[in-house]
Amino acid sequence: MITEDKKAAVLDAIGEFVSFLNERTVTFHAERHPGLDPDAYAMDGGRKYIRIVATRSGGGRHVHCFVDAQTGGVYKAAGWKAPALNGERYNLLDPDSFAELKANWDAYGSYLYKR
């Protein structure tokens, strides 16, 4: 059973991750595609997995990734409703793993593919 402290830690880490995604995406578009509006990232609830959704300025949404609500594990999306369960890519509660995620990040999401 997951404790309230762990739930809070996971939600805080997801909030930091979403902020990171938004900041880096804005910077990327300002540098490389100044005429385009960047996607805006947000958490979209879930009990077991929290969906990270990107919304385009002209409308339309897509799943960027999923985060395990109990462990902080980051998974590539298999589709709108489920993560790809062929392995955790990063863990937001592990400082080294989170730093690696930030170092590998790119605007196209290829950092979520297995290496």
LOFIFI-538712 format. One line per field, with one value per atom (N, C-alpha, C): residue number from 0; residue in one letter; atom name; x, y, z. Coordinates in steps of 0.02 Angstrom, whole numbers, plus 50000, padded with zeros to 5 digits. Each point is the difference from the previous one (the first is absolute). Layout:
<nodes>
num <- [NUM | ...]
residuo <- [A | ...]
atomo <- [CA | ...]
px <- [X | ...]
py <- [Y | ...]
pz <- [Z | ...]
</nodes>
This chain:
<nodes>
num <- [0 | 0 | 0 | 1 | 1 | 1 | 2 | 2 | 2 | 3 | 3 | 3 | 4 | 4 | 4 | 5 | 5 | 5 | 6 | 6 | 6 | 7 | 7 | 7 | 8 | 8 | 8 | 9 | 9 | 9 | 10 | 10 | 10 | 11 | 11 | 11 | 12 | 12 | 12 | 13 | 13 | 13 | 14 | 14 | 14 | 15 | 15 | 15 | 16 | 16 | 16 | 17 | 17 | 17 | 18 | 18 | 18 | 19 | 19 | 19 | 20 | 20 | 20 | 21 | 21 | 21 | 22 | 22 | 22 | 23 | 23 | 23 | 24 | 24 | 24 | 25 | 25 | 25 | 26 | 26 | 26 | 27 | 27 | 27 | 28 | 28 | 28 | 29 | 29 | 29 | 30 | 30 | 30 | 31 | 31 | 31 | 32 | 32 | 32 | 33 | 33 | 33 | 34 | 34 | 34 | 35 | 35 | 35 | 36 | 36 | 36 | 37 | 37 | 37 | 38 | 38 | 38 | 39 | 39 | 39 | 40 | 40 | 40 | 41 | 41 | 41 | 42 | 42 | 42 | 43 | 43 | 43 | 44 | 44 | 44 | 45 | 45 | 45 | 46 | 46 | 46 | 47 | 47 | 47 | 48 | 48 | 48 | 49 | 49 | 49 | 50 | 50 | 50 | 51 | 51 | 51 | 52 | 52 | 52 | 53 | 53 | 53 | 54 | 54 | 54 | 55 | 55 | 55 | 56 | 56 | 56 | 57 | 57 | 57 | 58 | 58 | 58 | 59 | 59 | 59 | 60 | 60 | 60 | 61 | 61 | 61 | 62 | 62 | 62 | 63 | 63 | 63 | 64 | 64 | 64 | 65 | 65 | 65 | 66 | 66 | 66 | 67 | 67 | 67 | 68 | 68 | 68 | 69 | 69 | 69 | 70 | 70 | 70 | 71 | 71 | 71 | 72 | 72 | 72 | 73 | 73 | 73 | 74 | 74 | 74 | 75 | 75 | 75 | 76 | 76 | 76 | 77 | 77 | 77 | 78 | 78 | 78 | 79 | 79 | 79 | 80 | 80 | 80 | 81 | 81 | 81 | 82 | 82 | 82 | 83 | 83 | 83 | 84 | 84 | 84 | 85 | 85 | 85 | 86 | 86 | 86 | 87 | 87 | 87 | 88 | 88 | 88 | 89 | 89 | 89 | 90 | 90 | 90 | 91 | 91 | 91 | 92 | 92 | 92 | 93 | 93 | 93 | 94 | 94 | 94 | 95 | 95 | 95 | 96 | 96 | 96 | 97 | 97 | 97 | 98 | 98 | 98 | 99 | 99 | 99 | 100 | 100 | 100 | 101 | 101 | 101 | 102 | 102 | 102 | 103 | 103 | 103 | 104 | 104 | 104 | 105 | 105 | 105 | 106 | 106 | 106 | 107 | 107 | 107 | 108 | 108 | 108 | 109 | 109 | 109 | 110 | 110 | 110 | 111 | 111 | 111 | 112 | 112 | 112 | 113 | 113 | 113 | 114 | 114 | 114]
residuo <- [M | M | M | I | I | I | T | T | T | E | E | E | D | D | D | K | K | K | K | K | K | A | A | A | A | A | A | V | V | V | L | L | L | D | D | D | A | A | A | I | I | I | G | G | G | E | E | E | F | F | F | V | V | V | S | S | S | F | F | F | L | L | L | N | N | N | E | E | E | R | R | R | T | T | T | V | V | V | T | T | T | F | F | F | H | H | H | A | A | A | E | E | E | R | R | R | H | H | H | P | P | P | G | G | G | L | L | L | D | D | D | P | P | P | D | D | D | A | A | A | Y | Y | Y | A | A | A | M | M | M | D | D | D | G | G | G | G | G | G | R | R | R | K | K | K | Y | Y | Y | I | I | I | R | R | R | I | I | I | V | V | V | A | A | A | T | T | T | R | R | R | S | S | S | G | G | G | G | G | G | G | G | G | R | R | R | H | H | H | V | V | V | H | H | H | C | C | C | F | F | F | V | V | V | D | D | D | A | A | A | Q | Q | Q | T | T | T | G | G | G | G | G | G | V | V | V | Y | Y | Y | K | K | K | A | A | A | A | A | A | G | G | G | W | W | W | K | K | K | A | A | A | P | P | P | A | A | A | L | L | L | N | N | N | G | G | G | E | E | E | R | R | R | Y | Y | Y | N | N | N | L | L | L | L | L | L | D | D | D | P | P | P | D | D | D | S | S | S | F | F | F | A | A | A | E | E | E | L | L | L | K | K | K | A | A | A | N | N | N | W | W | W | D | D | D | A | A | A | Y | Y | Y | G | G | G | S | S | S | Y | Y | Y | L | L | L | Y | Y | Y | K | K | K | R | R | R]
atomo <- [N | CA | C | N | CA | C | N | CA | C | N | CA | C | N | CA | C | N | CA | C | N | CA | C | N | CA | C | N | CA | C | N | CA | C | N | CA | C | N | CA | C | N | CA | C | N | CA | C | N | CA | C | N | CA | C | N | CA | C | N | CA | C | N | CA | C | N | CA | C | N | CA | C | N | CA | C | N | CA | C | N | CA | C | N | CA | C | N | CA | C | N | CA | C | N | CA | C | N | CA | C | N | CA | C | N | CA | C | N | CA | C | N | CA | C | N | CA | C | N | CA | C | N | CA | C | N | CA | C | N | CA | C | N | CA | C | N | CA | C | N | CA | C | N | CA | C | N | CA | C | N | CA | C | N | CA | C | N | CA | C | N | CA | C | N | CA | C | N | CA | C | N | CA | C | N | CA | C | N | CA | C | N | CA | C | N | CA | C | N | CA | C | N | CA | C | N | CA | C | N | CA | C | N | CA | C | N | CA | C | N | CA | C | N | CA | C | N | CA | C | N | CA | C | N | CA | C | N | CA | C | N | CA | C | N | CA | C | N | CA | C | N | CA | C | N | CA | C | N | CA | C | N | CA | C | N | CA | C | N | CA | C | N | CA | C | N | CA | C | N | CA | C | N | CA | C | N | CA | C | N | CA | C | N | CA | C | N | CA | C | N | CA | C | N | CA | C | N | CA | C | N | CA | C | N | CA | C | N | CA | C | N | CA | C | N | CA | C | N | CA | C | N | CA | C | N | CA | C | N | CA | C | N | CA | C | N | CA | C | N | CA | C | N | CA | C | N | CA | C | N | CA | C | N | CA | C | N | CA | C | N | CA | C | N | CA | C | N | CA | C | N | CA | C | N | CA | C | N | CA | C | N | CA | C | N | CA | C | N | CA | C | N | CA | C | N | CA | C | N | CA | C]
px <- [50041 | 49959 | 50044 | 49981 | 50039 | 49980 | 50050 | 49988 | 49981 | 49971 | 49981 | 50062 | 50055 | 50062 | 50028 | 49996 | 50025 | 49956 | 49934 | 49954 | 50017 | 50011 | 50017 | 50066 | 50049 | 50066 | 49994 | 49959 | 49990 | 49965 | 49949 | 49964 | 50045 | 50042 | 50047 | 50049 | 50025 | 50048 | 49967 | 49938 | 49964 | 49991 | 49983 | 49993 | 50065 | 50056 | 50066 | 50014 | 49982 | 50010 | 49958 | 49937 | 49957 | 50027 | 50023 | 50029 | 50062 | 50042 | 50059 | 49980 | 49951 | 49978 | 49976 | 49960 | 49974 | 50056 | 50047 | 50055 | 50044 | 50019 | 50046 | 49967 | 49935 | 49964 | 49996 | 49986 | 49997 | 50068 | 50053 | 50068 | 50017 | 49984 | 50014 | 49966 | 49935 | 49963 | 50025 | 50018 | 50025 | 50065 | 50043 | 50064 | 49994 | 49960 | 50000 | 49938 | 49943 | 49938 | 49961 | 50027 | 49969 | 49929 | 49981 | 49933 | 49948 | 50021 | 49953 | 49989 | 49940 | 49985 | 50019 | 50032 | 50018 | 49940 | 50006 | 49949 | 50001 | 49944 | 49995 | 49987 | 50040 | 49996 | 49962 | 49963 | 49962 | 49989 | 49986 | 49982 | 49927 | 49984 | 49930 | 49990 | 49963 | 49989 | 50007 | 49991 | 50005 | 50019 | 49977 | 50017 | 50067 | 50011 | 50062 | 50053 | 49981 | 50046 | 49971 | 50043 | 49980 | 50023 | 49954 | 50013 | 50028 | 50054 | 50027 | 49978 | 49959 | 49968 | 50029 | 50012 | 50022 | 49941 | 49987 | 49945 | 50030 | 49977 | 50024 | 49960 | 50031 | 49967 | 49938 | 50000 | 49943 | 49947 | 50010 | 49955 | 50033 | 49973 | 50028 | 50046 | 49995 | 50041 | 50030 | 50057 | 50029 | 50035 | 50008 | 50033 | 50076 | 50034 | 50073 | 50031 | 49976 | 50025 | 49954 | 50016 | 49964 | 50050 | 49976 | 50041 | 49962 | 50035 | 49970 | 49986 | 49939 | 49979 | 50029 | 50024 | 50027 | 50075 | 50034 | 50073 | 50035 | 49965 | 50032 | 50034 | 49990 | 50029 | 49969 | 50042 | 49977 | 49999 | 49943 | 49990 | 49980 | 50025 | 49977 | 49926 | 49962 | 49929 | 49992 | 49956 | 49981 | 49940 | 49963 | 49940 | 49971 | 49939 | 49969 | 49987 | 49984 | 49978 | 50052 | 50056 | 50046 | 50073 | 50044 | 50072 | 50026 | 50058 | 50035 | 50033 | 49981 | 50023 | 50062 | 50041 | 50062 | 50060 | 49987 | 50054 | 49995 | 50017 | 50003 | 50059 | 49988 | 50054 | 50042 | 49967 | 50033 | 49958 | 50028 | 49962 | 50008 | 49944 | 50001 | 50021 | 49995 | 50020 | 50074 | 50033 | 50072 | 50036 | 50037 | 50032 | 50046 | 50037 | 50044 | 49960 | 49946 | 49958 | 49965 | 49975 | 49967 | 50050 | 50061 | 50052 | 50016 | 50001 | 50012 | 49943 | 49938 | 49942 | 50009 | 50018 | 50009 | 50057 | 50053 | 50057 | 49983 | 49958 | 49982 | 49940 | 49963 | 49938 | 50011 | 49951 | 49996 | 49927 | 49988 | 49932 | 49957 | 50029 | 49963 | 49981 | 50022 | 49982 | 50041 | 50054 | 50040 | 50037 | 50006 | 50032 | 49960 | 49938 | 49957 | 50008 | 50036 | 50011 | 50055 | 49997 | 50051 | 50066 | 50053 | 50068 | 50039]
py <- [49941 | 50059 | 50063 | 50047 | 50062 | 50050 | 50032 | 50049 | 50068 | 50042 | 50067 | 50041 | 49989 | 50036 | 49982 | 49935 | 49978 | 50028 | 49999 | 50029 | 50073 | 50037 | 50071 | 50009 | 49957 | 50005 | 49987 | 49951 | 49985 | 50059 | 50027 | 50057 | 50061 | 50012 | 50056 | 49990 | 49938 | 49985 | 50007 | 49979 | 50007 | 50074 | 50040 | 50072 | 50031 | 49979 | 50025 | 49978 | 49938 | 49973 | 50040 | 50013 | 50038 | 50071 | 50031 | 50067 | 49998 | 49949 | 49992 | 49994 | 49957 | 49991 | 50067 | 50037 | 50063 | 50051 | 50006 | 50047 | 49983 | 49937 | 49979 | 50005 | 49986 | 50004 | 50073 | 50045 | 50071 | 50024 | 49981 | 50019 | 49972 | 49936 | 49967 | 50036 | 50015 | 50033 | 50071 | 50036 | 50068 | 50000 | 49950 | 49996 | 49973 | 49948 | 49965 | 50012 | 50014 | 50009 | 50059 | 50060 | 50058 | 50015 | 49978 | 50013 | 49952 | 49947 | 49949 | 50005 | 49987 | 49998 | 49931 | 49998 | 49935 | 49965 | 49934 | 49961 | 50020 | 49992 | 50011 | 49933 | 49983 | 49935 | 50006 | 49946 | 49999 | 49928 | 49990 | 49935 | 49988 | 49938 | 49980 | 49938 | 50006 | 49951 | 49927 | 49960 | 49928 | 49973 | 49939 | 49971 | 49964 | 49959 | 49963 | 50037 | 50027 | 50038 | 50070 | 50049 | 50069 | 50017 | 50021 | 50016 | 50071 | 50009 | 50067 | 50016 | 50052 | 50018 | 50065 | 50001 | 50061 | 50027 | 50064 | 50033 | 50050 | 49996 | 50047 | 50064 | 50056 | 50065 | 50003 | 49967 | 50001 | 49948 | 49965 | 49946 | 49933 | 49951 | 49932 | 49984 | 49938 | 49977 | 49932 | 49986 | 49934 | 49982 | 49935 | 49976 | 50004 | 50032 | 50003 | 49938 | 49984 | 49942 | 49985 | 49949 | 49982 | 49997 | 50016 | 49994 | 49956 | 49950 | 49956 | 50041 | 50002 | 50041 | 49976 | 49938 | 49974 | 50003 | 49992 | 49995 | 50060 | 50038 | 50055 | 49978 | 49938 | 49975 | 50032 | 50019 | 50031 | 49947 | 49997 | 49951 | 50035 | 49974 | 50023 | 49980 | 50039 | 49984 | 49947 | 49952 | 49951 | 50025 | 50045 | 50029 | 50049 | 50023 | 50050 | 49973 | 49936 | 49973 | 49962 | 49983 | 49955 | 50014 | 49987 | 50006 | 49937 | 50007 | 49942 | 49966 | 49939 | 49966 | 49957 | 50023 | 49963 | 50032 | 50033 | 50027 | 50073 | 50015 | 50069 | 50035 | 50061 | 50037 | 50040 | 50032 | 50041 | 49995 | 50025 | 50003 | 50070 | 50034 | 50068 | 50007 | 49946 | 50002 | 49986 | 49975 | 49988 | 50060 | 50039 | 50060 | 49989 | 49943 | 49986 | 49986 | 49962 | 49983 | 50063 | 50042 | 50063 | 50045 | 50004 | 50040 | 49972 | 49934 | 49969 | 50016 | 49998 | 50019 | 50071 | 50046 | 50070 | 50007 | 49962 | 50003 | 49971 | 49949 | 49967 | 50030 | 50045 | 50029 | 50029 | 49989 | 50037 | 50015 | 50048 | 50024 | 49949 | 49947 | 49952 | 49938 | 49994 | 49944 | 49937 | 50005 | 49940 | 49976 | 50043 | 49980 | 49946 | 49989 | 49950 | 49931 | 49995 | 49935 | 49963 | 49934 | 49960 | 50009 | 50001 | 50008 | 49936]
pz <- [50000 | 50000 | 50000 | 49960 | 49994 | 50054 | 50028 | 50053 | 49970 | 50041 | 49978 | 49982 | 50038 | 49986 | 49931 | 49984 | 49935 | 49944 | 50010 | 49949 | 49989 | 50054 | 49994 | 49965 | 50014 | 49968 | 49925 | 49981 | 49928 | 49966 | 50031 | 49969 | 49995 | 50049 | 49996 | 49943 | 49994 | 49947 | 49931 | 49994 | 49936 | 49984 | 50051 | 49990 | 49976 | 50029 | 49977 | 49929 | 49983 | 49932 | 49950 | 50015 | 49955 | 49991 | 50053 | 49995 | 49956 | 50009 | 49958 | 49926 | 49986 | 49931 | 49970 | 50037 | 49974 | 49988 | 50048 | 49993 | 49941 | 49995 | 49946 | 49931 | 49997 | 49936 | 49977 | 50046 | 49982 | 49975 | 50035 | 49979 | 49932 | 49990 | 49936 | 49942 | 50009 | 49947 | 49988 | 50053 | 49992 | 49960 | 50011 | 49965 | 49929 | 49991 | 49936 | 49956 | 50031 | 49963 | 50028 | 49994 | 50033 | 49976 | 49942 | 49974 | 50024 | 50034 | 50023 | 50076 | 50021 | 50071 | 50028 | 50058 | 50029 | 50030 | 50006 | 50035 | 50074 | 50032 | 50072 | 50033 | 50050 | 50033 | 50066 | 50017 | 50062 | 50021 | 50065 | 50027 | 49985 | 49984 | 49989 | 50043 | 50054 | 50052 | 49983 | 50048 | 49994 | 50068 | 50014 | 50065 | 49999 | 49949 | 49997 | 49959 | 49944 | 49957 | 49988 | 50006 | 49986 | 49930 | 49959 | 49930 | 49997 | 49962 | 49986 | 49929 | 49994 | 49937 | 49973 | 49935 | 49966 | 49960 | 50009 | 49964 | 49951 | 49938 | 49949 | 50003 | 49979 | 50004 | 49956 | 49944 | 49955 | 50017 | 50055 | 50020 | 49987 | 50030 | 49993 | 50057 | 50022 | 50056 | 49983 | 50029 | 49993 | 50066 | 50011 | 50059 | 49988 | 50047 | 49995 | 50032 | 50061 | 50036 | 50058 | 50038 | 50061 | 50057 | 50060 | 50061 | 50049 | 50027 | 50050 | 50063 | 50021 | 50057 | 50067 | 50002 | 50063 | 50004 | 49942 | 50001 | 49968 | 49959 | 49964 | 49935 | 49980 | 49939 | 49938 | 49952 | 49938 | 49945 | 49964 | 49947 | 49936 | 49944 | 49935 | 49993 | 49964 | 49989 | 49947 | 50013 | 49950 | 49961 | 50030 | 49970 | 50049 | 49988 | 50043 | 50070 | 50006 | 50064 | 50039 | 49970 | 50035 | 49982 | 50048 | 49987 | 49966 | 49968 | 49974 | 50059 | 50014 | 50059 | 49988 | 49953 | 49985 | 50034 | 50056 | 50040 | 50016 | 50061 | 50024 | 49966 | 49977 | 49966 | 50050 | 50047 | 50051 | 50064 | 50055 | 50062 | 50030 | 50009 | 50024 | 50073 | 50038 | 50071 | 50010 | 49949 | 50002 | 49970 | 50040 | 49975 | 49939 | 50000 | 49943 | 49937 | 50007 | 49943 | 49973 | 50045 | 49980 | 49964 | 50025 | 49968 | 49930 | 49994 | 49935 | 49951 | 50024 | 49959 | 49974 | 50044 | 49980 | 49949 | 50009 | 49954 | 49932 | 49998 | 49937 | 49965 | 50033 | 49974 | 49930 | 49958 | 49936 | 49986 | 49957 | 49987 | 49964 | 49974 | 49960 | 50040 | 50062 | 50042 | 49989 | 49961 | 49987 | 50062 | 50051 | 50062 | 50037 | 49979 | 50032 | 49968 | 49945 | 49969 | 50037 | 49999 | 50034 | 49964 | 50039 | 49972 | 50011]
</nodes>
